[in-house]
Amino acid sequence: MTWTEIMKFIAATLVSVGGATVIILGLAKWFGDFISKRLLDNYKNKHENDLEGIKK
């Protein structure tokens, strides 16, 4: 192998790993936002129901 081939291989490896990292981070952020929104909505609904019960 020549130095050019080695450098091309290293560059291709870094690009493929970097691309996968971007996809994984994007999915993790989306899933985290989705779960946190659901939890916050559940918490908010529970407290609104409790407040309505106190008001009656």
mmCIF entry with sequence, helices, sheets and N, C-alpha, C, O atoms, coordinates in Angstrom:
data_MODEL
# 
_entry.id   MODEL 
# 
_entity.id                         1 
_entity.type                       polymer 
_entity.pdbx_number_of_molecules   1 
# 
_entity_poly.entity_id                      1 
_entity_poly.type                           'polypeptide(L)' 
_entity_poly.nstd_linkage                   no 
_entity_poly.nstd_monomer                   no 
_entity_poly.pdbx_seq_one_letter_code       MTWTEIMKFIAATLVSVGGATVIILGLAKWFGDFISKRLLDNYKNKHENDLEGIKK 
_entity_poly.pdbx_seq_one_letter_code_can   MTWTEIMKFIAATLVSVGGATVIILGLAKWFGDFISKRLLDNYKNKHENDLEGIKK 
_entity_poly.pdbx_strand_id                 A 
# 
loop_
_entity_poly_seq.entity_id 
_entity_poly_seq.num 
_entity_poly_seq.mon_id 
_entity_poly_seq.hetero 
1 1  MET n 
1 2  THR n 
1 3  TRP n 
1 4  THR n 
1 5  GLU n 
1 6  ILE n 
1 7  MET n 
1 8  LYS n 
1 9  PHE n 
1 10 ILE n 
1 11 ALA n 
1 12 ALA n 
1 13 THR n 
1 14 LEU n 
1 15 VAL n 
1 16 SER n 
1 17 VAL n 
1 18 GLY n 
1 19 GLY n 
1 20 ALA n 
1 21 THR n 
1 22 VAL n 
1 23 ILE n 
1 24 ILE n 
1 25 LEU n 
1 26 GLY n 
1 27 LEU n 
1 28 ALA n 
1 29 LYS n 
1 30 TRP n 
1 31 PHE n 
1 32 GLY n 
1 33 ASP n 
1 34 PHE n 
1 35 ILE n 
1 36 SER n 
1 37 LYS n 
1 38 ARG n 
1 39 LEU n 
1 40 LEU n 
1 41 ASP n 
1 42 ASN n 
1 43 TYR n 
1 44 LYS n 
1 45 ASN n 
1 46 LYS n 
1 47 HIS n 
1 48 GLU n 
1 49 ASN n 
1 50 ASP n 
1 51 LEU n 
1 52 GLU n 
1 53 GLY n 
1 54 ILE n 
1 55 LYS n 
1 56 LYS n 
# 
_struct_asym.id          A 
_struct_asym.entity_id   1 
# 
_struct_conf.conf_type_id            HELX_P 
_struct_conf.id                      HELX_P1 
_struct_conf.pdbx_PDB_helix_id       AA1 
_struct_conf.beg_label_comp_id       TRP 
_struct_conf.beg_label_asym_id       A 
_struct_conf.beg_label_seq_id        3 
_struct_conf.pdbx_beg_PDB_ins_code   ? 
_struct_conf.end_label_comp_id       LYS 
_struct_conf.end_label_asym_id       A 
_struct_conf.end_label_seq_id        55 
_struct_conf.pdbx_end_PDB_ins_code   ? 
_struct_conf.beg_auth_comp_id        TRP 
_struct_conf.beg_auth_asym_id        A 
_struct_conf.beg_auth_seq_id         3 
_struct_conf.end_auth_comp_id        LYS 
_struct_conf.end_auth_asym_id        A 
_struct_conf.end_auth_seq_id         55 
_struct_conf.pdbx_PDB_helix_class    1 
_struct_conf.details                 ? 
_struct_conf.pdbx_PDB_helix_length   53 
# 
_struct_conf_type.id          HELX_P 
_struct_conf_type.criteria    ? 
_struct_conf_type.reference   ? 
# 
loop_
_atom_site.group_PDB 
_atom_site.id 
_atom_site.type_symbol 
_atom_site.label_atom_id 
_atom_site.label_alt_id 
_atom_site.label_comp_id 
_atom_site.label_asym_id 
_atom_site.label_entity_id 
_atom_site.label_seq_id 
_atom_site.pdbx_PDB_ins_code 
_atom_site.Cartn_x 
_atom_site.Cartn_y 
_atom_site.Cartn_z 
_atom_site.occupancy 
_atom_site.B_iso_or_equiv 
_atom_site.pdbx_formal_charge 
_atom_site.auth_seq_id 
_atom_site.auth_comp_id 
_atom_site.auth_asym_id 
_atom_site.auth_atom_id 
_atom_site.pdbx_PDB_model_num 
ATOM 1   N N  . MET A 1 1  ? 0.848   -1.190 0.000  1.00 0.00 ? 1  MET A N  1 
ATOM 2   C CA . MET A 1 1  ? 0.000   0.000  0.000  1.00 0.00 ? 1  MET A CA 1 
ATOM 3   C C  . MET A 1 1  ? 0.884   1.241  0.000  1.00 0.00 ? 1  MET A C  1 
ATOM 4   O O  . MET A 1 1  ? 1.912   1.306  0.674  1.00 0.00 ? 1  MET A O  1 
ATOM 5   N N  . THR A 1 2  ? 0.454   2.199  -0.763 1.00 0.00 ? 2  THR A N  1 
ATOM 6   C CA . THR A 1 2  ? 1.184   3.454  -0.799 1.00 0.00 ? 2  THR A CA 1 
ATOM 7   C C  . THR A 1 2  ? 0.579   4.396  0.240  1.00 0.00 ? 2  THR A C  1 
ATOM 8   O O  . THR A 1 2  ? -0.484  4.134  0.803  1.00 0.00 ? 2  THR A O  1 
ATOM 9   N N  . TRP A 1 3  ? 1.283   5.491  0.475  1.00 0.00 ? 3  TRP A N  1 
ATOM 10  C CA . TRP A 1 3  ? 0.796   6.476  1.437  1.00 0.00 ? 3  TRP A CA 1 
ATOM 11  C C  . TRP A 1 3  ? -0.519  7.098  0.983  1.00 0.00 ? 3  TRP A C  1 
ATOM 12  O O  . TRP A 1 3  ? -1.369  7.436  1.808  1.00 0.00 ? 3  TRP A O  1 
ATOM 13  N N  . THR A 1 4  ? -0.683  7.245  -0.295 1.00 0.00 ? 4  THR A N  1 
ATOM 14  C CA . THR A 1 4  ? -1.930  7.811  -0.825 1.00 0.00 ? 4  THR A CA 1 
ATOM 15  C C  . THR A 1 4  ? -3.110  6.886  -0.520 1.00 0.00 ? 4  THR A C  1 
ATOM 16  O O  . THR A 1 4  ? -4.176  7.346  -0.112 1.00 0.00 ? 4  THR A O  1 
ATOM 17  N N  . GLU A 1 5  ? -2.915  5.603  -0.717 1.00 0.00 ? 5  GLU A N  1 
ATOM 18  C CA . GLU A 1 5  ? -3.982  4.651  -0.425 1.00 0.00 ? 5  GLU A CA 1 
ATOM 19  C C  . GLU A 1 5  ? -4.292  4.600  1.065  1.00 0.00 ? 5  GLU A C  1 
ATOM 20  O O  . GLU A 1 5  ? -5.452  4.496  1.463  1.00 0.00 ? 5  GLU A O  1 
ATOM 21  N N  . ILE A 1 6  ? -3.257  4.674  1.879  1.00 0.00 ? 6  ILE A N  1 
ATOM 22  C CA . ILE A 1 6  ? -3.464  4.679  3.332  1.00 0.00 ? 6  ILE A CA 1 
ATOM 23  C C  . ILE A 1 6  ? -4.246  5.914  3.759  1.00 0.00 ? 6  ILE A C  1 
ATOM 24  O O  . ILE A 1 6  ? -5.167  5.819  4.570  1.00 0.00 ? 6  ILE A O  1 
ATOM 25  N N  . MET A 1 7  ? -3.887  7.054  3.226  1.00 0.00 ? 7  MET A N  1 
ATOM 26  C CA . MET A 1 7  ? -4.586  8.298  3.563  1.00 0.00 ? 7  MET A CA 1 
ATOM 27  C C  . MET A 1 7  ? -6.031  8.259  3.087  1.00 0.00 ? 7  MET A C  1 
ATOM 28  O O  . MET A 1 7  ? -6.922  8.724  3.797  1.00 0.00 ? 7  MET A O  1 
ATOM 29  N N  . LYS A 1 8  ? -6.280  7.717  1.905  1.00 0.00 ? 8  LYS A N  1 
ATOM 30  C CA . LYS A 1 8  ? -7.652  7.591  1.406  1.00 0.00 ? 8  LYS A CA 1 
ATOM 31  C C  . LYS A 1 8  ? -8.467  6.673  2.314  1.00 0.00 ? 8  LYS A C  1 
ATOM 32  O O  . LYS A 1 8  ? -9.631  6.946  2.606  1.00 0.00 ? 8  LYS A O  1 
ATOM 33  N N  . PHE A 1 9  ? -7.848  5.593  2.751  1.00 0.00 ? 9  PHE A N  1 
ATOM 34  C CA . PHE A 1 9  ? -8.535  4.662  3.649  1.00 0.00 ? 9  PHE A CA 1 
ATOM 35  C C  . PHE A 1 9  ? -8.865  5.328  4.983  1.00 0.00 ? 9  PHE A C  1 
ATOM 36  O O  . PHE A 1 9  ? -9.980  5.186  5.486  1.00 0.00 ? 9  PHE A O  1 
ATOM 37  N N  . ILE A 1 10 ? -7.925  6.038  5.545  1.00 0.00 ? 10 ILE A N  1 
ATOM 38  C CA . ILE A 1 10 ? -8.155  6.738  6.820  1.00 0.00 ? 10 ILE A CA 1 
ATOM 39  C C  . ILE A 1 10 ? -9.243  7.794  6.653  1.00 0.00 ? 10 ILE A C  1 
ATOM 40  O O  . ILE A 1 10 ? -10.121 7.914  7.507  1.00 0.00 ? 10 ILE A O  1 
ATOM 41  N N  . ALA A 1 11 ? -9.196  8.545  5.584  1.00 0.00 ? 11 ALA A N  1 
ATOM 42  C CA . ALA A 1 11 ? -10.209 9.569  5.332  1.00 0.00 ? 11 ALA A CA 1 
ATOM 43  C C  . ALA A 1 11 ? -11.589 8.941  5.171  1.00 0.00 ? 11 ALA A C  1 
ATOM 44  O O  . ALA A 1 11 ? -12.562 9.450  5.726  1.00 0.00 ? 11 ALA A O  1 
ATOM 45  N N  . ALA A 1 12 ? -11.690 7.863  4.433  1.00 0.00 ? 12 ALA A N  1 
ATOM 46  C CA . ALA A 1 12 ? -12.979 7.190  4.233  1.00 0.00 ? 12 ALA A CA 1 
ATOM 47  C C  . ALA A 1 12 ? -13.523 6.647  5.547  1.00 0.00 ? 12 ALA A C  1 
ATOM 48  O O  . ALA A 1 12 ? -14.725 6.720  5.806  1.00 0.00 ? 12 ALA A O  1 
ATOM 49  N N  . THR A 1 13 ? -12.643 6.105  6.370  1.00 0.00 ? 13 THR A N  1 
ATOM 50  C CA . THR A 1 13 ? -13.057 5.576  7.671  1.00 0.00 ? 13 THR A CA 1 
ATOM 51  C C  . THR A 1 13 ? -13.583 6.694  8.560  1.00 0.00 ? 13 THR A C  1 
ATOM 52  O O  . THR A 1 13 ? -14.628 6.542  9.193  1.00 0.00 ? 13 THR A O  1 
ATOM 53  N N  . LEU A 1 14 ? -12.878 7.806  8.612  1.00 0.00 ? 14 LEU A N  1 
ATOM 54  C CA . LEU A 1 14 ? -13.311 8.924  9.446  1.00 0.00 ? 14 LEU A CA 1 
ATOM 55  C C  . LEU A 1 14 ? -14.632 9.510  8.969  1.00 0.00 ? 14 LEU A C  1 
ATOM 56  O O  . LEU A 1 14 ? -15.480 9.871  9.784  1.00 0.00 ? 14 LEU A O  1 
ATOM 57  N N  . VAL A 1 15 ? -14.811 9.607  7.670  1.00 0.00 ? 15 VAL A N  1 
ATOM 58  C CA . VAL A 1 15 ? -16.057 10.157 7.122  1.00 0.00 ? 15 VAL A CA 1 
ATOM 59  C C  . VAL A 1 15 ? -17.232 9.230  7.441  1.00 0.00 ? 15 VAL A C  1 
ATOM 60  O O  . VAL A 1 15 ? -18.303 9.699  7.828  1.00 0.00 ? 15 VAL A O  1 
ATOM 61  N N  . SER A 1 16 ? -17.041 7.934  7.285  1.00 0.00 ? 16 SER A N  1 
ATOM 62  C CA . SER A 1 16 ? -18.141 6.998  7.557  1.00 0.00 ? 16 SER A CA 1 
ATOM 63  C C  . SER A 1 16 ? -18.494 6.975  9.038  1.00 0.00 ? 16 SER A C  1 
ATOM 64  O O  . SER A 1 16 ? -19.674 6.920  9.385  1.00 0.00 ? 16 SER A O  1 
ATOM 65  N N  . VAL A 1 17 ? -17.514 7.015  9.903  1.00 0.00 ? 17 VAL A N  1 
ATOM 66  C CA . VAL A 1 17 ? -17.768 7.051  11.345 1.00 0.00 ? 17 VAL A CA 1 
ATOM 67  C C  . VAL A 1 17 ? -18.419 8.379  11.723 1.00 0.00 ? 17 VAL A C  1 
ATOM 68  O O  . VAL A 1 17 ? -19.336 8.402  12.543 1.00 0.00 ? 17 VAL A O  1 
ATOM 69  N N  . GLY A 1 18 ? -17.966 9.461  11.149 1.00 0.00 ? 18 GLY A N  1 
ATOM 70  C CA . GLY A 1 18 ? -18.544 10.775 11.430 1.00 0.00 ? 18 GLY A CA 1 
ATOM 71  C C  . GLY A 1 18 ? -19.988 10.868 10.981 1.00 0.00 ? 18 GLY A C  1 
ATOM 72  O O  . GLY A 1 18 ? -20.818 11.446 11.682 1.00 0.00 ? 18 GLY A O  1 
ATOM 73  N N  . GLY A 1 19 ? -20.299 10.308 9.823  1.00 0.00 ? 19 GLY A N  1 
ATOM 74  C CA . GLY A 1 19 ? -21.671 10.311 9.326  1.00 0.00 ? 19 GLY A CA 1 
ATOM 75  C C  . GLY A 1 19 ? -22.592 9.514  10.233 1.00 0.00 ? 19 GLY A C  1 
ATOM 76  O O  . GLY A 1 19 ? -23.707 9.943  10.526 1.00 0.00 ? 19 GLY A O  1 
ATOM 77  N N  . ALA A 1 20 ? -22.127 8.359  10.674 1.00 0.00 ? 20 ALA A N  1 
ATOM 78  C CA . ALA A 1 20 ? -22.929 7.535  11.582 1.00 0.00 ? 20 ALA A CA 1 
ATOM 79  C C  . ALA A 1 20 ? -23.129 8.253  12.905 1.00 0.00 ? 20 ALA A C  1 
ATOM 80  O O  . ALA A 1 20 ? -24.203 8.166  13.499 1.00 0.00 ? 20 ALA A O  1 
ATOM 81  N N  . THR A 1 21 ? -22.125 8.951  13.368 1.00 0.00 ? 21 THR A N  1 
ATOM 82  C CA . THR A 1 21 ? -22.231 9.691  14.620 1.00 0.00 ? 21 THR A CA 1 
ATOM 83  C C  . THR A 1 21 ? -23.278 10.782 14.524 1.00 0.00 ? 21 THR A C  1 
ATOM 84  O O  . THR A 1 21 ? -24.052 10.982 15.460 1.00 0.00 ? 21 THR A O  1 
ATOM 85  N N  . VAL A 1 22 ? -23.313 11.484 13.418 1.00 0.00 ? 22 VAL A N  1 
ATOM 86  C CA . VAL A 1 22 ? -24.312 12.546 13.227 1.00 0.00 ? 22 VAL A CA 1 
ATOM 87  C C  . VAL A 1 22 ? -25.720 11.959 13.245 1.00 0.00 ? 22 VAL A C  1 
ATOM 88  O O  . VAL A 1 22 ? -26.622 12.521 13.866 1.00 0.00 ? 22 VAL A O  1 
ATOM 89  N N  . ILE A 1 23 ? -25.904 10.843 12.574 1.00 0.00 ? 23 ILE A N  1 
ATOM 90  C CA . ILE A 1 23 ? -27.223 10.202 12.540 1.00 0.00 ? 23 ILE A CA 1 
ATOM 91  C C  . ILE A 1 23 ? -27.624 9.738  13.935 1.00 0.00 ? 23 ILE A C  1 
ATOM 92  O O  . ILE A 1 23 ? -28.758 9.968  14.356 1.00 0.00 ? 23 ILE A O  1 
ATOM 93  N N  . ILE A 1 24 ? -26.730 9.101  14.647 1.00 0.00 ? 24 ILE A N  1 
ATOM 94  C CA . ILE A 1 24 ? -27.028 8.607  15.997 1.00 0.00 ? 24 ILE A CA 1 
ATOM 95  C C  . ILE A 1 24 ? -27.336 9.755  16.938 1.00 0.00 ? 24 ILE A C  1 
ATOM 96  O O  . ILE A 1 24 ? -28.283 9.668  17.719 1.00 0.00 ? 24 ILE A O  1 
ATOM 97  N N  . LEU A 1 25 ? -26.558 10.831 16.885 1.00 0.00 ? 25 LEU A N  1 
ATOM 98  C CA . LEU A 1 25 ? -26.820 11.981 17.749 1.00 0.00 ? 25 LEU A CA 1 
ATOM 99  C C  . LEU A 1 25 ? -28.152 12.639 17.415 1.00 0.00 ? 25 LEU A C  1 
ATOM 100 O O  . LEU A 1 25 ? -28.877 13.062 18.315 1.00 0.00 ? 25 LEU A O  1 
ATOM 101 N N  . GLY A 1 26 ? -28.475 12.729 16.147 1.00 0.00 ? 26 GLY A N  1 
ATOM 102 C CA . GLY A 1 26 ? -29.755 13.309 15.749 1.00 0.00 ? 26 GLY A CA 1 
ATOM 103 C C  . GLY A 1 26 ? -30.925 12.489 16.257 1.00 0.00 ? 26 GLY A C  1 
ATOM 104 O O  . GLY A 1 26 ? -31.896 13.044 16.773 1.00 0.00 ? 26 GLY A O  1 
ATOM 105 N N  . LEU A 1 27 ? -30.843 11.173 16.117 1.00 0.00 ? 27 LEU A N  1 
ATOM 106 C CA . LEU A 1 27 ? -31.912 10.310 16.619 1.00 0.00 ? 27 LEU A CA 1 
ATOM 107 C C  . LEU A 1 27 ? -32.007 10.352 18.139 1.00 0.00 ? 27 LEU A C  1 
ATOM 108 O O  . LEU A 1 27 ? -33.107 10.334 18.689 1.00 0.00 ? 27 LEU A O  1 
ATOM 109 N N  . ALA A 1 28 ? -30.880 10.408 18.814 1.00 0.00 ? 28 ALA A N  1 
ATOM 110 C CA . ALA A 1 28 ? -30.891 10.480 20.275 1.00 0.00 ? 28 ALA A CA 1 
ATOM 111 C C  . ALA A 1 28 ? -31.528 11.779 20.744 1.00 0.00 ? 28 ALA A C  1 
ATOM 112 O O  . ALA A 1 28 ? -32.284 11.777 21.716 1.00 0.00 ? 28 ALA A O  1 
ATOM 113 N N  . LYS A 1 29 ? -31.240 12.881 20.077 1.00 0.00 ? 29 LYS A N  1 
ATOM 114 C CA . LYS A 1 29 ? -31.827 14.162 20.448 1.00 0.00 ? 29 LYS A CA 1 
ATOM 115 C C  . LYS A 1 29 ? -33.337 14.141 20.212 1.00 0.00 ? 29 LYS A C  1 
ATOM 116 O O  . LYS A 1 29 ? -34.107 14.588 21.062 1.00 0.00 ? 29 LYS A O  1 
ATOM 117 N N  . TRP A 1 30 ? -33.758 13.620 19.057 1.00 0.00 ? 30 TRP A N  1 
ATOM 118 C CA . TRP A 1 30 ? -35.187 13.550 18.755 1.00 0.00 ? 30 TRP A CA 1 
ATOM 119 C C  . TRP A 1 30 ? -35.922 12.695 19.788 1.00 0.00 ? 30 TRP A C  1 
ATOM 120 O O  . TRP A 1 30 ? -36.977 13.088 20.286 1.00 0.00 ? 30 TRP A O  1 
ATOM 121 N N  . PHE A 1 31 ? -35.364 11.529 20.108 1.00 0.00 ? 31 PHE A N  1 
ATOM 122 C CA . PHE A 1 31 ? -35.998 10.625 21.058 1.00 0.00 ? 31 PHE A CA 1 
ATOM 123 C C  . PHE A 1 31 ? -36.026 11.243 22.454 1.00 0.00 ? 31 PHE A C  1 
ATOM 124 O O  . PHE A 1 31 ? -37.020 11.101 23.166 1.00 0.00 ? 31 PHE A O  1 
ATOM 125 N N  . GLY A 1 32 ? -34.965 11.918 22.853 1.00 0.00 ? 32 GLY A N  1 
ATOM 126 C CA . GLY A 1 32 ? -34.930 12.586 24.149 1.00 0.00 ? 32 GLY A CA 1 
ATOM 127 C C  . GLY A 1 32 ? -35.964 13.685 24.240 1.00 0.00 ? 32 GLY A C  1 
ATOM 128 O O  . GLY A 1 32 ? -36.642 13.814 25.260 1.00 0.00 ? 32 GLY A O  1 
ATOM 129 N N  . ASP A 1 33 ? -36.096 14.478 23.195 1.00 0.00 ? 33 ASP A N  1 
ATOM 130 C CA . ASP A 1 33 ? -37.112 15.534 23.173 1.00 0.00 ? 33 ASP A CA 1 
ATOM 131 C C  . ASP A 1 33 ? -38.516 14.938 23.226 1.00 0.00 ? 33 ASP A C  1 
ATOM 132 O O  . ASP A 1 33 ? -39.391 15.461 23.916 1.00 0.00 ? 33 ASP A O  1 
ATOM 133 N N  . PHE A 1 34 ? -38.730 13.849 22.501 1.00 0.00 ? 34 PHE A N  1 
ATOM 134 C CA . PHE A 1 34 ? -40.031 13.182 22.471 1.00 0.00 ? 34 PHE A CA 1 
ATOM 135 C C  . PHE A 1 34 ? -40.413 12.671 23.864 1.00 0.00 ? 34 PHE A C  1 
ATOM 136 O O  . PHE A 1 34 ? -41.529 12.905 24.328 1.00 0.00 ? 34 PHE A O  1 
ATOM 137 N N  . ILE A 1 35 ? -39.499 11.985 24.518 1.00 0.00 ? 35 ILE A N  1 
ATOM 138 C CA . ILE A 1 35 ? -39.768 11.436 25.849 1.00 0.00 ? 35 ILE A CA 1 
ATOM 139 C C  . ILE A 1 35 ? -39.961 12.550 26.867 1.00 0.00 ? 35 ILE A C  1 
ATOM 140 O O  . ILE A 1 35 ? -40.871 12.472 27.693 1.00 0.00 ? 35 ILE A O  1 
ATOM 141 N N  . SER A 1 36 ? -39.128 13.581 26.829 1.00 0.00 ? 36 SER A N  1 
ATOM 142 C CA . SER A 1 36 ? -39.258 14.661 27.805 1.00 0.00 ? 36 SER A CA 1 
ATOM 143 C C  . SER A 1 36 ? -40.584 15.400 27.627 1.00 0.00 ? 36 SER A C  1 
ATOM 144 O O  . SER A 1 36 ? -41.189 15.813 28.616 1.00 0.00 ? 36 SER A O  1 
ATOM 145 N N  . LYS A 1 37 ? -41.040 15.572 26.408 1.00 0.00 ? 37 LYS A N  1 
ATOM 146 C CA . LYS A 1 37 ? -42.325 16.235 26.165 1.00 0.00 ? 37 LYS A CA 1 
ATOM 147 C C  . LYS A 1 37 ? -43.466 15.397 26.721 1.00 0.00 ? 37 LYS A C  1 
ATOM 148 O O  . LYS A 1 37 ? -44.379 15.933 27.349 1.00 0.00 ? 37 LYS A O  1 
ATOM 149 N N  . ARG A 1 38 ? -43.423 14.092 26.498 1.00 0.00 ? 38 ARG A N  1 
ATOM 150 C CA . ARG A 1 38 ? -44.470 13.212 27.040 1.00 0.00 ? 38 ARG A CA 1 
ATOM 151 C C  . ARG A 1 38 ? -44.484 13.240 28.557 1.00 0.00 ? 38 ARG A C  1 
ATOM 152 O O  . ARG A 1 38 ? -45.551 13.318 29.167 1.00 0.00 ? 38 ARG A O  1 
ATOM 153 N N  . LEU A 1 39 ? -43.308 13.179 29.173 1.00 0.00 ? 39 LEU A N  1 
ATOM 154 C CA . LEU A 1 39 ? -43.243 13.207 30.632 1.00 0.00 ? 39 LEU A CA 1 
ATOM 155 C C  . LEU A 1 39 ? -43.759 14.532 31.177 1.00 0.00 ? 39 LEU A C  1 
ATOM 156 O O  . LEU A 1 39 ? -44.493 14.560 32.165 1.00 0.00 ? 39 LEU A O  1 
ATOM 157 N N  . LEU A 1 40 ? -43.379 15.618 30.537 1.00 0.00 ? 40 LEU A N  1 
ATOM 158 C CA . LEU A 1 40 ? -43.829 16.939 30.978 1.00 0.00 ? 40 LEU A CA 1 
ATOM 159 C C  . LEU A 1 40 ? -45.340 17.076 30.827 1.00 0.00 ? 40 LEU A C  1 
ATOM 160 O O  . LEU A 1 40 ? -45.998 17.634 31.705 1.00 0.00 ? 40 LEU A O  1 
ATOM 161 N N  . ASP A 1 41 ? -45.894 16.580 29.734 1.00 0.00 ? 41 ASP A N  1 
ATOM 162 C CA . ASP A 1 41 ? -47.345 16.627 29.537 1.00 0.00 ? 41 ASP A CA 1 
ATOM 163 C C  . ASP A 1 41 ? -48.076 15.804 30.596 1.00 0.00 ? 41 ASP A C  1 
ATOM 164 O O  . ASP A 1 41 ? -49.091 16.245 31.135 1.00 0.00 ? 41 ASP A O  1 
ATOM 165 N N  . ASN A 1 42 ? -47.565 14.615 30.894 1.00 0.00 ? 42 ASN A N  1 
ATOM 166 C CA . ASN A 1 42 ? -48.179 13.780 31.930 1.00 0.00 ? 42 ASN A CA 1 
ATOM 167 C C  . ASN A 1 42 ? -48.135 14.467 33.288 1.00 0.00 ? 42 ASN A C  1 
ATOM 168 O O  . ASN A 1 42 ? -49.120 14.451 34.025 1.00 0.00 ? 42 ASN A O  1 
ATOM 169 N N  . TYR A 1 43 ? -47.021 15.057 33.614 1.00 0.00 ? 43 TYR A N  1 
ATOM 170 C CA . TYR A 1 43 ? -46.845 15.766 34.885 1.00 0.00 ? 43 TYR A CA 1 
ATOM 171 C C  . TYR A 1 43 ? -47.799 16.957 34.955 1.00 0.00 ? 43 TYR A C  1 
ATOM 172 O O  . TYR A 1 43 ? -48.438 17.184 35.982 1.00 0.00 ? 43 TYR A O  1 
ATOM 173 N N  . LYS A 1 44 ? -47.894 17.701 33.887 1.00 0.00 ? 44 LYS A N  1 
ATOM 174 C CA . LYS A 1 44 ? -48.765 18.867 33.845 1.00 0.00 ? 44 LYS A CA 1 
ATOM 175 C C  . LYS A 1 44 ? -50.233 18.462 33.982 1.00 0.00 ? 44 LYS A C  1 
ATOM 176 O O  . LYS A 1 44 ? -50.979 19.090 34.732 1.00 0.00 ? 44 LYS A O  1 
ATOM 177 N N  . ASN A 1 45 ? -50.649 17.424 33.269 1.00 0.00 ? 45 ASN A N  1 
ATOM 178 C CA . ASN A 1 45 ? -52.031 16.950 33.361 1.00 0.00 ? 45 ASN A CA 1 
ATOM 179 C C  . ASN A 1 45 ? -52.368 16.454 34.757 1.00 0.00 ? 45 ASN A C  1 
ATOM 180 O O  . ASN A 1 45 ? -53.464 16.710 35.256 1.00 0.00 ? 45 ASN A O  1 
ATOM 181 N N  . LYS A 1 46 ? -51.450 15.754 35.391 1.00 0.00 ? 46 LYS A N  1 
ATOM 182 C CA . LYS A 1 46 ? -51.683 15.251 36.748 1.00 0.00 ? 46 LYS A CA 1 
ATOM 183 C C  . LYS A 1 46 ? -51.904 16.409 37.703 1.00 0.00 ? 46 LYS A C  1 
ATOM 184 O O  . LYS A 1 46 ? -52.829 16.370 38.514 1.00 0.00 ? 46 LYS A O  1 
ATOM 185 N N  . HIS A 1 47 ? -51.082 17.427 37.623 1.00 0.00 ? 47 HIS A N  1 
ATOM 186 C CA . HIS A 1 47 ? -51.209 18.557 38.535 1.00 0.00 ? 47 HIS A CA 1 
ATOM 187 C C  . HIS A 1 47 ? -52.444 19.401 38.232 1.00 0.00 ? 47 HIS A C  1 
ATOM 188 O O  . HIS A 1 47 ? -53.045 19.969 39.144 1.00 0.00 ? 47 HIS A O  1 
ATOM 189 N N  . GLU A 1 48 ? -52.820 19.486 36.975 1.00 0.00 ? 48 GLU A N  1 
ATOM 190 C CA . GLU A 1 48 ? -54.055 20.210 36.641 1.00 0.00 ? 48 GLU A CA 1 
ATOM 191 C C  . GLU A 1 48 ? -55.264 19.469 37.207 1.00 0.00 ? 48 GLU A C  1 
ATOM 192 O O  . GLU A 1 48 ? -56.189 20.099 37.721 1.00 0.00 ? 48 GLU A O  1 
ATOM 193 N N  . ASN A 1 49 ? -55.266 18.153 37.119 1.00 0.00 ? 49 ASN A N  1 
ATOM 194 C CA . ASN A 1 49 ? -56.364 17.370 37.689 1.00 0.00 ? 49 ASN A CA 1 
ATOM 195 C C  . ASN A 1 49 ? -56.403 17.500 39.206 1.00 0.00 ? 49 ASN A C  1 
ATOM 196 O O  . ASN A 1 49 ? -57.478 17.622 39.792 1.00 0.00 ? 49 ASN A O  1 
ATOM 197 N N  . ASP A 1 50 ? -55.244 17.476 39.839 1.00 0.00 ? 50 ASP A N  1 
ATOM 198 C CA . ASP A 1 50 ? -55.186 17.666 41.287 1.00 0.00 ? 50 ASP A CA 1 
ATOM 199 C C  . ASP A 1 50 ? -55.718 19.043 41.681 1.00 0.00 ? 50 ASP A C  1 
ATOM 200 O O  . ASP A 1 50 ? -56.444 19.172 42.667 1.00 0.00 ? 50 ASP A O  1 
ATOM 201 N N  . LEU A 1 51 ? -55.366 20.048 40.928 1.00 0.00 ? 51 LEU A N  1 
ATOM 202 C CA . LEU A 1 51 ? -55.817 21.403 41.206 1.00 0.00 ? 51 LEU A CA 1 
ATOM 203 C C  . LEU A 1 51 ? -57.328 21.530 41.042 1.00 0.00 ? 51 LEU A C  1 
ATOM 204 O O  . LEU A 1 51 ? -57.994 22.194 41.836 1.00 0.00 ? 51 LEU A O  1 
ATOM 205 N N  . GLU A 1 52 ? -57.859 20.891 40.010 1.00 0.00 ? 52 GLU A N  1 
ATOM 206 C CA . GLU A 1 52 ? -59.313 20.899 39.810 1.00 0.00 ? 52 GLU A CA 1 
ATOM 207 C C  . GLU A 1 52 ? -60.032 20.219 40.972 1.00 0.00 ? 52 GLU A C  1 
ATOM 208 O O  . GLU A 1 52 ? -61.097 20.661 41.400 1.00 0.00 ? 52 GLU A O  1 
ATOM 209 N N  . GLY A 1 53 ? -59.439 19.141 41.474 1.00 0.00 ? 53 GLY A N  1 
ATOM 210 C CA . GLY A 1 53 ? -60.018 18.440 42.631 1.00 0.00 ? 53 GLY A CA 1 
ATOM 211 C C  . GLY A 1 53 ? -60.016 19.291 43.868 1.00 0.00 ? 53 GLY A C  1 
ATOM 212 O O  . GLY A 1 53 ? -60.953 19.224 44.664 1.00 0.00 ? 53 GLY A O  1 
ATOM 213 N N  . ILE A 1 54 ? -58.992 20.090 44.054 1.00 0.00 ? 54 ILE A N  1 
ATOM 214 C CA . ILE A 1 54 ? -58.904 20.980 45.217 1.00 0.00 ? 54 ILE A CA 1 
ATOM 215 C C  . ILE A 1 54 ? -59.916 22.122 45.091 1.00 0.00 ? 54 ILE A C  1 
ATOM 216 O O  . ILE A 1 54 ? -60.506 22.540 46.088 1.00 0.00 ? 54 ILE A O  1 
ATOM 217 N N  . LYS A 1 55 ? -60.115 22.620 43.891 1.00 0.00 ? 55 LYS A N  1 
ATOM 218 C CA . LYS A 1 55 ? -61.026 23.737 43.675 1.00 0.00 ? 55 LYS A CA 1 
ATOM 219 C C  . LYS A 1 55 ? -62.482 23.355 43.953 1.00 0.00 ? 55 LYS A C  1 
ATOM 220 O O  . LYS A 1 55 ? -63.276 24.215 44.332 1.00 0.00 ? 55 LYS A O  1 
ATOM 221 N N  . LYS A 1 56 ? -62.847 22.086 43.772 1.00 0.00 ? 56 LYS A N  1 
ATOM 222 C CA . LYS A 1 56 ? -64.243 21.656 43.938 1.00 0.00 ? 56 LYS A CA 1 
ATOM 223 C C  . LYS A 1 56 ? -64.615 21.487 45.371 1.00 0.00 ? 56 LYS A C  1 
ATOM 224 O O  . LYS A 1 56 ? -65.753 21.129 45.675 1.00 0.00 ? 56 LYS A O  1 
# 
